[in-house]
């Protein structure tokens, strides 16, 4: 049985990681 918390963390990372990397790239481009 998959723990809901673990699956939620994986889902959250899949969305947050690209979003955070995207914001970093935007900030670097503005410099």
mmCIF entry with sequence, helices, sheets and N, C-alpha, C, O atoms, coordinates in Angstrom:
data_MODEL
# 
_entry.id   MODEL 
# 
_entity.id                         1 
_entity.type                       polymer 
_entity.pdbx_number_of_molecules   1 
# 
_entity_poly.entity_id                      1 
_entity_poly.type                           'polypeptide(L)' 
_entity_poly.nstd_linkage                   no 
_entity_poly.nstd_monomer                   no 
_entity_poly.pdbx_seq_one_letter_code       
;(UNK)(UNK)(UNK)(UNK)(UNK)(UNK)(UNK)(UNK)(UNK)(UNK)(UNK)(UNK)(UNK)(UNK)(UNK)(UNK)
(UNK)(UNK)(UNK)(UNK)(UNK)(UNK)(UNK)(UNK)(UNK)(UNK)(UNK)(UNK)(UNK)(UNK)(UNK)
;
_entity_poly.pdbx_seq_one_letter_code_can   XXXXXXXXXXXXXXXXXXXXXXXXXXXXXXX 
_entity_poly.pdbx_strand_id                 A 
# 
loop_
_entity_poly_seq.entity_id 
_entity_poly_seq.num 
_entity_poly_seq.mon_id 
_entity_poly_seq.hetero 
1 1  UNK n 
1 2  UNK n 
1 3  UNK n 
1 4  UNK n 
1 5  UNK n 
1 6  UNK n 
1 7  UNK n 
1 8  UNK n 
1 9  UNK n 
1 10 UNK n 
1 11 UNK n 
1 12 UNK n 
1 13 UNK n 
1 14 UNK n 
1 15 UNK n 
1 16 UNK n 
1 17 UNK n 
1 18 UNK n 
1 19 UNK n 
1 20 UNK n 
1 21 UNK n 
1 22 UNK n 
1 23 UNK n 
1 24 UNK n 
1 25 UNK n 
1 26 UNK n 
1 27 UNK n 
1 28 UNK n 
1 29 UNK n 
1 30 UNK n 
1 31 UNK n 
# 
_struct_asym.id          A 
_struct_asym.entity_id   1 
# 
_struct_conf.conf_type_id            HELX_P 
_struct_conf.id                      HELX_P1 
_struct_conf.pdbx_PDB_helix_id       AA1 
_struct_conf.beg_label_comp_id       UNK 
_struct_conf.beg_label_asym_id       A 
_struct_conf.beg_label_seq_id        4 
_struct_conf.pdbx_beg_PDB_ins_code   ? 
_struct_conf.end_label_comp_id       UNK 
_struct_conf.end_label_asym_id       A 
_struct_conf.end_label_seq_id        30 
_struct_conf.pdbx_end_PDB_ins_code   ? 
_struct_conf.beg_auth_comp_id        UNK 
_struct_conf.beg_auth_asym_id        A 
_struct_conf.beg_auth_seq_id         4 
_struct_conf.end_auth_comp_id        UNK 
_struct_conf.end_auth_asym_id        A 
_struct_conf.end_auth_seq_id         30 
_struct_conf.pdbx_PDB_helix_class    1 
_struct_conf.details                 ? 
_struct_conf.pdbx_PDB_helix_length   27 
# 
_struct_conf_type.id          HELX_P 
_struct_conf_type.criteria    ? 
_struct_conf_type.reference   ? 
# 
loop_
_atom_site.group_PDB 
_atom_site.id 
_atom_site.type_symbol 
_atom_site.label_atom_id 
_atom_site.label_alt_id 
_atom_site.label_comp_id 
_atom_site.label_asym_id 
_atom_site.label_entity_id 
_atom_site.label_seq_id 
_atom_site.pdbx_PDB_ins_code 
_atom_site.Cartn_x 
_atom_site.Cartn_y 
_atom_site.Cartn_z 
_atom_site.occupancy 
_atom_site.B_iso_or_equiv 
_atom_site.pdbx_formal_charge 
_atom_site.auth_seq_id 
_atom_site.auth_comp_id 
_atom_site.auth_asym_id 
_atom_site.auth_atom_id 
_atom_site.pdbx_PDB_model_num 
ATOM 1   N N  . UNK A 1 1  ? 0.848  -1.206 0.000   1.00 0.00 ? 1  UNK A N  1 
ATOM 2   C CA . UNK A 1 1  ? 0.000  0.000  0.000   1.00 0.00 ? 1  UNK A CA 1 
ATOM 3   C C  . UNK A 1 1  ? 0.879  1.250  0.000   1.00 0.00 ? 1  UNK A C  1 
ATOM 4   O O  . UNK A 1 1  ? 1.805  1.380  0.801   1.00 0.00 ? 1  UNK A O  1 
ATOM 5   N N  . UNK A 1 2  ? 0.568  2.151  -0.906  1.00 0.00 ? 2  UNK A N  1 
ATOM 6   C CA . UNK A 1 2  ? 1.345  3.393  -0.987  1.00 0.00 ? 2  UNK A CA 1 
ATOM 7   C C  . UNK A 1 2  ? 0.826  4.396  0.039   1.00 0.00 ? 2  UNK A C  1 
ATOM 8   O O  . UNK A 1 2  ? -0.379 4.620  0.154   1.00 0.00 ? 2  UNK A O  1 
ATOM 9   N N  . UNK A 1 3  ? 1.745  4.989  0.772   1.00 0.00 ? 3  UNK A N  1 
ATOM 10  C CA . UNK A 1 3  ? 1.334  5.992  1.763   1.00 0.00 ? 3  UNK A CA 1 
ATOM 11  C C  . UNK A 1 3  ? 0.911  7.271  1.044   1.00 0.00 ? 3  UNK A C  1 
ATOM 12  O O  . UNK A 1 3  ? 1.642  7.769  0.188   1.00 0.00 ? 3  UNK A O  1 
ATOM 13  N N  . UNK A 1 4  ? -0.263 7.806  1.385   1.00 0.00 ? 4  UNK A N  1 
ATOM 14  C CA . UNK A 1 4  ? -0.754 9.030  0.727   1.00 0.00 ? 4  UNK A CA 1 
ATOM 15  C C  . UNK A 1 4  ? 0.248  10.176 0.878   1.00 0.00 ? 4  UNK A C  1 
ATOM 16  O O  . UNK A 1 4  ? 0.421  10.973 -0.044  1.00 0.00 ? 4  UNK A O  1 
ATOM 17  N N  . UNK A 1 5  ? 0.901  10.259 2.028   1.00 0.00 ? 5  UNK A N  1 
ATOM 18  C CA . UNK A 1 5  ? 1.835  11.361 2.270   1.00 0.00 ? 5  UNK A CA 1 
ATOM 19  C C  . UNK A 1 5  ? 3.016  11.277 1.314   1.00 0.00 ? 5  UNK A C  1 
ATOM 20  O O  . UNK A 1 5  ? 3.434  12.288 0.749   1.00 0.00 ? 5  UNK A O  1 
ATOM 21  N N  . UNK A 1 6  ? 3.554  10.074 1.132   1.00 0.00 ? 6  UNK A N  1 
ATOM 22  C CA . UNK A 1 6  ? 4.705  9.905  0.229   1.00 0.00 ? 6  UNK A CA 1 
ATOM 23  C C  . UNK A 1 6  ? 4.330  10.245 -1.203  1.00 0.00 ? 6  UNK A C  1 
ATOM 24  O O  . UNK A 1 6  ? 5.075  10.935 -1.899  1.00 0.00 ? 6  UNK A O  1 
ATOM 25  N N  . UNK A 1 7  ? 3.171  9.757  -1.644  1.00 0.00 ? 7  UNK A N  1 
ATOM 26  C CA . UNK A 1 7  ? 2.744  10.026 -3.023  1.00 0.00 ? 7  UNK A CA 1 
ATOM 27  C C  . UNK A 1 7  ? 2.485  11.520 -3.191  1.00 0.00 ? 7  UNK A C  1 
ATOM 28  O O  . UNK A 1 7  ? 2.739  12.083 -4.256  1.00 0.00 ? 7  UNK A O  1 
ATOM 29  N N  . UNK A 1 8  ? 1.981  12.159 -2.141  1.00 0.00 ? 8  UNK A N  1 
ATOM 30  C CA . UNK A 1 8  ? 1.724  13.605 -2.195  1.00 0.00 ? 8  UNK A CA 1 
ATOM 31  C C  . UNK A 1 8  ? 3.035  14.371 -2.301  1.00 0.00 ? 8  UNK A C  1 
ATOM 32  O O  . UNK A 1 8  ? 3.136  15.341 -3.051  1.00 0.00 ? 8  UNK A O  1 
ATOM 33  N N  . UNK A 1 9  ? 4.034  13.933 -1.548  1.00 0.00 ? 9  UNK A N  1 
ATOM 34  C CA . UNK A 1 9  ? 5.346  14.602 -1.603  1.00 0.00 ? 9  UNK A CA 1 
ATOM 35  C C  . UNK A 1 9  ? 5.931  14.498 -3.006  1.00 0.00 ? 9  UNK A C  1 
ATOM 36  O O  . UNK A 1 9  ? 6.451  15.478 -3.540  1.00 0.00 ? 9  UNK A O  1 
ATOM 37  N N  . UNK A 1 10 ? 5.847  13.307 -3.605  1.00 0.00 ? 10 UNK A N  1 
ATOM 38  C CA . UNK A 1 10 ? 6.379  13.122 -4.967  1.00 0.00 ? 10 UNK A CA 1 
ATOM 39  C C  . UNK A 1 10 ? 5.645  14.037 -5.935  1.00 0.00 ? 10 UNK A C  1 
ATOM 40  O O  . UNK A 1 10 ? 6.262  14.668 -6.794  1.00 0.00 ? 10 UNK A O  1 
ATOM 41  N N  . UNK A 1 11 ? 4.320  14.108 -5.792  1.00 0.00 ? 11 UNK A N  1 
ATOM 42  C CA . UNK A 1 11 ? 3.507  14.955 -6.676  1.00 0.00 ? 11 UNK A CA 1 
ATOM 43  C C  . UNK A 1 11 ? 3.874  16.426 -6.479  1.00 0.00 ? 11 UNK A C  1 
ATOM 44  O O  . UNK A 1 11 ? 3.970  17.194 -7.435  1.00 0.00 ? 11 UNK A O  1 
ATOM 45  N N  . UNK A 1 12 ? 4.078  16.797 -5.206  1.00 0.00 ? 12 UNK A N  1 
ATOM 46  C CA . UNK A 1 12 ? 4.405  18.191 -4.896  1.00 0.00 ? 12 UNK A CA 1 
ATOM 47  C C  . UNK A 1 12 ? 5.768  18.551 -5.479  1.00 0.00 ? 12 UNK A C  1 
ATOM 48  O O  . UNK A 1 12 ? 5.936  19.626 -6.055  1.00 0.00 ? 12 UNK A O  1 
ATOM 49  N N  . UNK A 1 13 ? 6.748  17.645 -5.328  1.00 0.00 ? 13 UNK A N  1 
ATOM 50  C CA . UNK A 1 13 ? 8.093  17.907 -5.865  1.00 0.00 ? 13 UNK A CA 1 
ATOM 51  C C  . UNK A 1 13 ? 8.050  18.045 -7.378  1.00 0.00 ? 13 UNK A C  1 
ATOM 52  O O  . UNK A 1 13 ? 8.723  18.905 -7.946  1.00 0.00 ? 13 UNK A O  1 
ATOM 53  N N  . UNK A 1 14 ? 7.255  17.195 -8.036  1.00 0.00 ? 14 UNK A N  1 
ATOM 54  C CA . UNK A 1 14 ? 7.173  17.230 -9.500  1.00 0.00 ? 14 UNK A CA 1 
ATOM 55  C C  . UNK A 1 14 ? 6.673  18.584 -9.980  1.00 0.00 ? 14 UNK A C  1 
ATOM 56  O O  . UNK A 1 14 ? 7.004  19.012 -11.086 1.00 0.00 ? 14 UNK A O  1 
ATOM 57  N N  . UNK A 1 15 ? 5.870  19.269 -9.147  1.00 0.00 ? 15 UNK A N  1 
ATOM 58  C CA . UNK A 1 15 ? 5.335  20.579 -9.553  1.00 0.00 ? 15 UNK A CA 1 
ATOM 59  C C  . UNK A 1 15 ? 6.246  21.706 -9.057  1.00 0.00 ? 15 UNK A C  1 
ATOM 60  O O  . UNK A 1 15 ? 6.529  22.653 -9.791  1.00 0.00 ? 15 UNK A O  1 
ATOM 61  N N  . UNK A 1 16 ? 6.701  21.594 -7.805  1.00 0.00 ? 16 UNK A N  1 
ATOM 62  C CA . UNK A 1 16 ? 7.491  22.676 -7.211  1.00 0.00 ? 16 UNK A CA 1 
ATOM 63  C C  . UNK A 1 16 ? 8.877  22.800 -7.828  1.00 0.00 ? 16 UNK A C  1 
ATOM 64  O O  . UNK A 1 16 ? 9.342  23.909 -8.092  1.00 0.00 ? 16 UNK A O  1 
ATOM 65  N N  . UNK A 1 17 ? 9.542  21.669 -8.060  1.00 0.00 ? 17 UNK A N  1 
ATOM 66  C CA . UNK A 1 17 ? 10.921 21.718 -8.574  1.00 0.00 ? 17 UNK A CA 1 
ATOM 67  C C  . UNK A 1 17 ? 11.007 22.485 -9.897  1.00 0.00 ? 17 UNK A C  1 
ATOM 68  O O  . UNK A 1 17 ? 11.808 23.414 -10.001 1.00 0.00 ? 17 UNK A O  1 
ATOM 69  N N  . UNK A 1 18 ? 10.206 22.129 -10.914 1.00 0.00 ? 18 UNK A N  1 
ATOM 70  C CA . UNK A 1 18 ? 10.265 22.872 -12.184 1.00 0.00 ? 18 UNK A CA 1 
ATOM 71  C C  . UNK A 1 18 ? 9.861  24.330 -11.996 1.00 0.00 ? 18 UNK A C  1 
ATOM 72  O O  . UNK A 1 18 ? 10.396 25.209 -12.672 1.00 0.00 ? 18 UNK A O  1 
ATOM 73  N N  . UNK A 1 19 ? 8.921  24.600 -11.085 1.00 0.00 ? 19 UNK A N  1 
ATOM 74  C CA . UNK A 1 19 ? 8.461  25.973 -10.851 1.00 0.00 ? 19 UNK A CA 1 
ATOM 75  C C  . UNK A 1 19 ? 9.584  26.802 -10.235 1.00 0.00 ? 19 UNK A C  1 
ATOM 76  O O  . UNK A 1 19 ? 9.838  27.929 -10.658 1.00 0.00 ? 19 UNK A O  1 
ATOM 77  N N  . UNK A 1 20 ? 10.254 26.236 -9.233  1.00 0.00 ? 20 UNK A N  1 
ATOM 78  C CA . UNK A 1 20 ? 11.358 26.954 -8.576  1.00 0.00 ? 20 UNK A CA 1 
ATOM 79  C C  . UNK A 1 20 ? 12.498 27.187 -9.562  1.00 0.00 ? 20 UNK A C  1 
ATOM 80  O O  . UNK A 1 20 ? 13.060 28.281 -9.613  1.00 0.00 ? 20 UNK A O  1 
ATOM 81  N N  . UNK A 1 21 ? 12.839 26.171 -10.340 1.00 0.00 ? 21 UNK A N  1 
ATOM 82  C CA . UNK A 1 21 ? 13.914 26.316 -11.334 1.00 0.00 ? 21 UNK A CA 1 
ATOM 83  C C  . UNK A 1 21 ? 13.526 27.360 -12.369 1.00 0.00 ? 21 UNK A C  1 
ATOM 84  O O  . UNK A 1 21 ? 14.375 28.124 -12.828 1.00 0.00 ? 21 UNK A O  1 
ATOM 85  N N  . UNK A 1 22 ? 12.252 27.399 -12.739 1.00 0.00 ? 22 UNK A N  1 
ATOM 86  C CA . UNK A 1 22 ? 11.777 28.369 -13.727 1.00 0.00 ? 22 UNK A CA 1 
ATOM 87  C C  . UNK A 1 22 ? 11.894 29.785 -13.195 1.00 0.00 ? 22 UNK A C  1 
ATOM 88  O O  . UNK A 1 22 ? 12.284 30.690 -13.934 1.00 0.00 ? 22 UNK A O  1 
ATOM 89  N N  . UNK A 1 23 ? 11.562 29.996 -11.922 1.00 0.00 ? 23 UNK A N  1 
ATOM 90  C CA . UNK A 1 23 ? 11.645 31.334 -11.352 1.00 0.00 ? 23 UNK A CA 1 
ATOM 91  C C  . UNK A 1 23 ? 13.101 31.764 -11.260 1.00 0.00 ? 23 UNK A C  1 
ATOM 92  O O  . UNK A 1 23 ? 13.413 32.935 -11.475 1.00 0.00 ? 23 UNK A O  1 
ATOM 93  N N  . UNK A 1 24 ? 13.995 30.836 -10.944 1.00 0.00 ? 24 UNK A N  1 
ATOM 94  C CA . UNK A 1 24 ? 15.423 31.170 -10.871 1.00 0.00 ? 24 UNK A CA 1 
ATOM 95  C C  . UNK A 1 24 ? 15.929 31.602 -12.241 1.00 0.00 ? 24 UNK A C  1 
ATOM 96  O O  . UNK A 1 24 ? 16.680 32.572 -12.349 1.00 0.00 ? 24 UNK A O  1 
ATOM 97  N N  . UNK A 1 25 ? 15.524 30.890 -13.285 1.00 0.00 ? 25 UNK A N  1 
ATOM 98  C CA . UNK A 1 25 ? 15.965 31.227 -14.642 1.00 0.00 ? 25 UNK A CA 1 
ATOM 99  C C  . UNK A 1 25 ? 15.454 32.611 -15.028 1.00 0.00 ? 25 UNK A C  1 
ATOM 100 O O  . UNK A 1 25 ? 16.177 33.388 -15.651 1.00 0.00 ? 25 UNK A O  1 
ATOM 101 N N  . UNK A 1 26 ? 14.215 32.923 -14.663 1.00 0.00 ? 26 UNK A N  1 
ATOM 102 C CA . UNK A 1 26 ? 13.647 34.234 -15.001 1.00 0.00 ? 26 UNK A CA 1 
ATOM 103 C C  . UNK A 1 26 ? 14.438 35.338 -14.308 1.00 0.00 ? 26 UNK A C  1 
ATOM 104 O O  . UNK A 1 26 ? 14.729 36.369 -14.914 1.00 0.00 ? 26 UNK A O  1 
ATOM 105 N N  . UNK A 1 27 ? 14.790 35.123 -13.031 1.00 0.00 ? 27 UNK A N  1 
ATOM 106 C CA . UNK A 1 27 ? 15.553 36.137 -12.294 1.00 0.00 ? 27 UNK A CA 1 
ATOM 107 C C  . UNK A 1 27 ? 16.922 36.336 -12.937 1.00 0.00 ? 27 UNK A C  1 
ATOM 108 O O  . UNK A 1 27 ? 17.394 37.468 -13.044 1.00 0.00 ? 27 UNK A O  1 
ATOM 109 N N  . UNK A 1 28 ? 17.560 35.257 -13.364 1.00 0.00 ? 28 UNK A N  1 
ATOM 110 C CA . UNK A 1 28 ? 18.889 35.359 -13.985 1.00 0.00 ? 28 UNK A CA 1 
ATOM 111 C C  . UNK A 1 28 ? 18.797 36.095 -15.318 1.00 0.00 ? 28 UNK A C  1 
ATOM 112 O O  . UNK A 1 28 ? 19.698 36.855 -15.673 1.00 0.00 ? 28 UNK A O  1 
ATOM 113 N N  . UNK A 1 29 ? 17.711 35.870 -16.054 1.00 0.00 ? 29 UNK A N  1 
ATOM 114 C CA . UNK A 1 29 ? 17.566 36.524 -17.358 1.00 0.00 ? 29 UNK A CA 1 
ATOM 115 C C  . UNK A 1 29 ? 17.391 38.031 -17.189 1.00 0.00 ? 29 UNK A C  1 
ATOM 116 O O  . UNK A 1 29 ? 17.805 38.804 -18.054 1.00 0.00 ? 29 UNK A O  1 
ATOM 117 N N  . UNK A 1 30 ? 16.786 38.450 -16.091 1.00 0.00 ? 30 UNK A N  1 
ATOM 118 C CA . UNK A 1 30 ? 16.530 39.884 -15.884 1.00 0.00 ? 30 UNK A CA 1 
ATOM 119 C C  . UNK A 1 30 ? 17.818 40.644 -15.609 1.00 0.00 ? 30 UNK A C  1 
ATOM 120 O O  . UNK A 1 30 ? 17.898 41.844 -15.871 1.00 0.00 ? 30 UNK A O  1 
ATOM 121 N N  . UNK A 1 31 ? 18.829 39.955 -15.081 1.00 0.00 ? 31 UNK A N  1 
ATOM 122 C CA . UNK A 1 31 ? 20.085 40.641 -14.736 1.00 0.00 ? 31 UNK A CA 1 
ATOM 123 C C  . UNK A 1 31 ? 20.730 41.254 -15.975 1.00 0.00 ? 31 UNK A C  1 
ATOM 124 O O  . UNK A 1 31 ? 21.791 41.870 -15.878 1.00 0.00 ? 31 UNK A O  1 
# 
